[in-house]
Amino acid sequence: MALPVWHPESLAARLPFLRRRADLTRAVRGFFHDRRYMEVETPYAVPAPGEEVHLRAFATAREHPDGRRESLWLHTSPEFAMKRLLVAGAGPIFQFARVWRNGEGSALHAAEFTMLEWYRPGAGMDGLISETAELLRSVLPPVVRCRGITTDLSRYESLTVAEAFHRHVGVDLLSIGEDAGALADAAGARLRAGETWEDLFFRLLLERIEPHLGRQYPTFLTHWPAAQAALARCAPADPRVAERFELFVCGIELANAFVELTDPVEQRTRFVADRDRRRALYGPDWALDEDFLAALEHGMPPSAGIALGFDRLAMIAAGADRIGQVLWLPPADLI
């Protein structure tokens, strides 16, 4: 029978990993303070927790002194709140934010976890990639080993999504466009019943591409198809792709980053489309975040931002195999 997480022997087994996590936290704060970032805190219980189609949020409520009851949600990212601060002139900013994503739990996933998120006004994708690589080299040893994979941080590779699909799937992704059947034929894959282009895109990414990323060196997977832009702007030189990247280290997806979309009209259009898809799949949830769109209307400076899974970074720093090893009081099923 497994010991409860509060048992001294259970904590003793995690303590070497947790001490490394504490050291990592101090080092990360020092990195950003040295670069004149300001640490901020934003609300966790919010009227709208995000607009990603497949993320599930935890519901809660606020009881006002006058008896009114307001439906709230635990946020899935501090992104909307931190962008409001960019509009207000607070940037460059960073935050260690507790975030919640319902239904998640595995060796690399926890339903409640810590997101390290930062934004720099005026930055572009190349600058953010360079800064992220500097962060890794500043707070981690030159060579890291996690989950059986050793990665050298002395250099990194940047690979576009189109290049990755050409290299590992053998298809010209951008020429095919959002045609699920054509993509399946070109990839030699069988299209499953009800499978959309997006479903197939992520299946090929997960099965054929991600196993090759962030192994010998960190990989920045850049220039995602415009259909996967999320809150990133489309590239001025090629509107078929968005200025978005993901970072992989030791084979682990570690971060997701955007050159931020600042156009409120385009952002509203994307939100409405995502909300329609999410509600068709999962039913009604929260109201559209009109306050965030009003902030964009007021004017957000050109910026780039990144969300990095801090618990996963701690795993890499400590050489842990499971996310529960770097959590102080993890759920029993994550030990």
N, C-alpha and C positions, 0 to 999 in steps of 0.2 A: 504494500500500500504506500503510495507516495506521501511524503511529508507535506503538511500545509506550508504555504509560502512564507508564513511568519515564523516558522520553526527555526531556531538558531542554526541547525545544520543545513537547512535549505538556503538561508541567507549566506552562510559561509561558502557554499558552493558557487554562489553568484558574485560574491564580494570582489574577487579580482577583476571581473568584467565591469562591475559598478564603479570601482575606483578608477578604472581607465575611462569610463564615461564621464566621471566628475572632472578628471584632468582635461578631457576633450572639451567639455563645456567651457572651462576657463580659457583654453587656448582659442576657441572660436570667438568668444567675446573679445579677447585681446586683438585678434585679427581684424575684426570690424571696428573696434575703437581706434586702432592705429590708422585706419583708413577714413576716419571721421564720419562713420555711420553712427546714427543715434538709435539706441534700443527702445522699442515701443511695446506697448501692450494694448490689445484691442479686445472687445467683448467676445465671449465664447458663445453665449446664448443670443441668437440673432433672429430677425424676422425671416430672412432667407439665407440658408446655409451654403448655397452654391447653385450652379445650374448644370453641372455635368449630368449626362443622361443616366448613367448607371450607378452613380454613388447614392447610397441610401443613408439618410440622416436620422439622428435620434430626436424625437419630439419631446418638448417640455413646455412649460407655461409660466408666465409671470402673473402673480396676483398683486394688483395695485392697492394702495392704501384705501382708495375709495370703493374697493370691491370689484372693479373691472378685472377681467381675466384676458390676458394677451397670449396668443399662441406663439411660441418661439421654438427654435431648433438649435441644437449644438452644431457649430459650424464644421464643415468639412475642410476648410482652409481659411486663413485670415486674409485672403487675397482682396476681397471686396473692401474690407475695412482699411487695409493698408493703402489701397489705391485712393480711398477718400483722403487719407493723410497726405498723399502725394499732391492731390488737388489743393489741399490747404497749405502746401509749401513745406512739409516736414522732412522731405527726403534729402539725402539718402538714409534709408531706415532698414532695420532688421528686427526680427522677433523670433524667440523660441515659443511657439504656440502649441498648446495642447489642442488636438483636433480629434474628431470622432467620425467614424465611417462604419455604419451598422452592417452586420452580416460578414465581417472580415475576421479571419483568424487562421494563421498558419505559421510556419517557421519564419516567414518574412513579413507577416501581417498581424497587426493588433487592431482591435476595434477602436481603442483609444491610444493615441501615440503622439509623439512630438515632431512638429514640423519646424525646420529652420527655414525661414523665408526672408528674402531681402530684395530691395528695389533701389535702383540708382537712376535718377533722372539724367537724361542725355546719353545713356549707355546704349550701345548696339549689341548685336549678337556676338561678334568677335570679341568685343571688350568683356562681355559677361562670361564667355567661355574662358578667356584668359584669367579673369579674376577667380573663377571657380577652380581652375587648375592650380592657381596660387594658393587658394584656401586648402586644397588637399595636401599640397606639399608642405604647407606651414603647420598643419595640425596632425599629420600622420607621418609615420616613418617612411623612408624612401621606397621601401618594398613592403607590401601588405599581403597577408594571407588570410583568407576567410572561406569557409565552406569548401576547402580543398583546392582553391584557386589562388595562385600567386600573381600579383599585379605590380608592375614596376611603375612608379609615379613620376619618373624622371622625364617622361614624354607622354603625349596623348595623341590619339587619332581623331579627326573629324570626318564623319562619313554622312553623306546625305541619305535620306530614306530611299530616294530613287537609286543611288549607287548601291545601297544595301540590297534592294530587291534585285538589281541586275546581277550582283555578285553571288548572292546566296539562293535566289529563287529562279534566276534566269529570265526575268521579264522586264519589259520597259514600262514601268508602272504609270508614268505620266502620260505616255501615249495611249495607253489603254483607257484611261479615265475611269469613271465610277460605274463600270459595267462588270457586274459580278460574274456573269457567264464568261465574258472574254478573259477576265483575270484568271478564273479557274482553268480555262483551256490553256492559256499561256503558261500557267504554273504547273500543269499536269496534275491538278487537284480535282477531286470530286466535289461538286457543289452540293452541300447538304440541304435537306428540305427546309425551306424558309430562310436560308442563309442569305444575308444581304452583302453588298460590297464591303461595308464596314466590318461585318462579322468575319468575312474571308480575309480582309486586309489584316486584321489583328490575329487571326489564326496562323496565317503565314508568317507574320512578324514573330509570334510567340514560338512557333515550332521550328522555323527554318533560319531565322535571323538572330534572335536574341541569344541562342546558345553560343554564338560566335563573338558576342560583344563584350568589351570590358574585361578581357581575360589577360593577355600579356601586358597591355597598357589600358588606361581608361579610354573609353569611347564616347564621344559626343555625337549622337545621332541627330542630324540637323535637317532643316528644310522639309517639314512634314507636308503632305498633300493639303491643299486648302480646305478640304472637307474635314480635316482633323486640326484645324487652326485653333479651336477652343477660344481663348482670349488673346491670341496672338494676332498681329497684323499680317496681311499677306505681303510677300516680298515685292517691293516696287519694281524690281527687274524681271520678275516672273510671277504673276499673280496665281499661277497654278500651285504654288507652294507658300507655306506660312513660315515666318521667322520664329520658329519653335525648335527647341532641342531637348533631348533626354540624355542623361549621363548614366553610364554603366561602369561599375568598378567591381572587380572580383566576380564578374558575371551577374551582379546585382543591379537592378534598376534603382538608381540612387536619387535622381532629381529630374524635375520637369521645369522648363524655362521658356519664357516668351519675350520677344520684343513686343511691348504691350499695344493692344488695339486701343486707340484713344477716340475713335469716331463713335459718338453715341448712337447715331442712326444705324450703322452697321452692327454695333453691339446689341441693340434692341432686336434687330432682325434675327441675329444668331440665337439670342435668348429665347425668342418666341418659337423658333424652329426646334430648339432643344427641349423646351417645355412641352411642346406638342408630342414629341417622341416619347419623353419620359412619362407623361400622363397616359399615353396610349398603352405603355408597357406596365406601369405600376399604379396608376390611378392618381387622383388629385392630391396635392401636397400644399405648397406655400405660394403666397402671392409674389408676383414679379417685384424685384427690388428696384422700385422707382427712385428711391433715394440715391442708390448707386448710379443709376442712369442720369439723374439730375446733376450729380457731381461731375460726370463725364461731360455733360452739357456745359457746365461752368468752365471746364477746361483742365485736362490732365496733361502735365508736361510729357513730351516724348521720354519714355523710360523703358528699361528692361528689368525683369524680375525673375526670381527663381524660387521654387519650393523644393527643399531637400529633406529627405527622410532622416531625421537626426538619429533615431534608434538604429537604423541601418548603418549610418556612418559610425555609430558606436560599436556595432557588431564588427565592422571592418577594422576599426582601431584596436579592438580587443581580441580579434580572432575568434569571435563567438560563432556558434553554429545555428543558434535559434534566437529569435528576438526576445523571448522571455528571459534569456540570460542577462540582458542589459536593462531590464525593467526592475524597479525596486520592489514592487508588489504585483507581479504579473498574474493574470488569470491562470488557474491551475492547468488549463489545457494548453498553455503556451510554454510550460516548463520543459 
